[in-house]
């Protein structure tokens, strides 16, 4: 952070700062009443990866790293491929689905 403040070409000018006090982040908030030593209260997700743990080469030329690729389902891979192809061509896009849309968007 200090390097950025003193050496950024287009950043703030340190000489024009009026407040020179160092930044002291707030202390984290603890919620001991939400933490339970009883492990039986925590959910257990016994899932298995949907693919082998290996890098995934996308049809558009991108690569999904193995730790992520092993958990993606086929339709998620299609979405990643679509977004990568947009990025590669210099365009942007939005990828969405209609799951739960009826309950989250009120109809007139």
C-alpha positions as CSV (number, residue, x, y, z in Angstrom):
1,X,0.0,0.0,0.0
2,X,2.8,2.4,0.9
3,X,4.4,1.8,-2.5
4,X,1.1,2.6,-4.3
5,X,0.7,5.9,-2.4
6,X,4.2,7.1,-3.1
7,X,4.9,5.8,-6.6
8,X,1.6,5.7,-8.4
9,X,1.8,7.8,-11.6
10,X,-1.9,8.5,-11.8
11,X,-2.9,8.0,-8.2
12,X,-3.3,10.4,-5.4
13,X,-0.4,12.8,-4.7
14,X,0.9,12.1,-1.2
15,X,2.0,15.7,-0.8
16,X,-1.6,16.9,-1.1
17,X,-3.0,14.6,1.7
18,X,-4.3,16.5,4.7
19,X,-4.8,13.4,6.9
20,X,-1.5,11.6,7.4
21,X,-2.7,9.3,10.2
22,X,-2.1,5.6,9.4
23,X,-5.1,3.5,8.5
24,X,-6.2,1.2,11.4
25,X,-8.7,-1.3,10.3
26,X,-11.5,-2.1,12.7
27,X,-11.3,-5.2,14.9
28,X,-13.3,-8.2,13.6
29,X,-16.6,-8.9,15.2
30,X,-17.0,-12.2,16.9
31,X,-20.3,-14.0,17.2
32,X,-19.7,-16.7,19.9
33,X,-23.4,-17.5,20.2
34,X,-23.3,-18.7,16.6
35,X,-20.3,-20.9,17.0
36,X,-21.0,-24.3,18.4
37,X,-18.5,-26.9,19.5
38,X,-21.0,-29.6,18.5
39,X,-20.0,-30.7,15.0
40,X,-23.4,-32.5,14.5
41,X,-25.0,-29.1,13.9
42,X,-22.9,-28.4,10.9
43,X,-24.2,-29.6,7.5
44,X,-22.4,-32.5,5.9
45,X,-22.0,-32.4,2.1
46,X,-21.0,-35.8,0.9
47,X,-20.5,-34.9,-2.7
48,X,-18.2,-36.4,-5.3
49,X,-16.7,-34.4,-8.1
50,X,-18.5,-34.7,-11.4
51,X,-15.3,-35.0,-13.5
52,X,-11.7,-36.2,-13.0
53,X,-9.3,-33.8,-11.4
54,X,-7.5,-32.6,-14.5
55,X,-7.3,-29.4,-16.4
56,X,-10.2,-28.9,-18.8
57,X,-9.5,-27.6,-22.3
58,X,-12.4,-25.5,-23.5
59,X,-13.5,-25.7,-27.2
60,X,-12.9,-21.9,-27.4
61,X,-9.2,-22.4,-26.4
62,X,-9.3,-21.6,-22.7
63,X,-8.3,-23.9,-19.9
64,X,-10.2,-24.4,-16.6
65,X,-7.7,-25.4,-13.8
66,X,-8.2,-28.9,-12.4
67,X,-9.3,-27.9,-8.8
68,X,-12.2,-26.0,-10.4
69,X,-12.9,-28.2,-13.4
70,X,-13.5,-31.3,-11.4
71,X,-16.6,-29.7,-9.8
72,X,-18.2,-28.2,-12.9
73,X,-21.2,-29.9,-14.5
74,X,-21.6,-30.1,-18.3
75,X,-23.9,-27.1,-18.5
76,X,-21.5,-25.0,-16.3
77,X,-18.6,-25.9,-18.7
78,X,-20.8,-24.6,-21.6
79,X,-21.3,-21.4,-19.7
80,X,-17.6,-20.9,-18.9
81,X,-16.8,-21.7,-22.6
82,X,-19.4,-19.1,-23.7
83,X,-18.0,-16.4,-21.4
84,X,-14.4,-17.1,-22.4
85,X,-15.2,-16.9,-26.1
86,X,-16.8,-13.5,-25.4
87,X,-13.8,-12.3,-23.5
88,X,-11.4,-13.6,-26.1
89,X,-13.3,-11.6,-28.8
90,X,-13.2,-8.4,-26.7
91,X,-16.9,-8.4,-25.9
92,X,-18.8,-8.7,-22.6
93,X,-21.9,-10.6,-21.7
94,X,-24.2,-11.8,-19.0
95,X,-24.8,-15.4,-18.2
96,X,-27.9,-16.2,-16.2
97,X,-30.5,-18.8,-15.7
98,X,-34.2,-18.9,-14.9
99,X,-34.0,-21.0,-11.7
100,X,-36.1,-19.4,-9.0
101,X,-37.0,-16.4,-11.2
102,X,-40.8,-16.8,-10.5
103,X,-40.3,-16.6,-6.8
104,X,-37.8,-13.7,-6.8
105,X,-39.4,-11.4,-9.3
106,X,-43.0,-10.3,-8.6
107,X,-45.4,-10.4,-11.5
108,X,-47.8,-7.5,-12.0
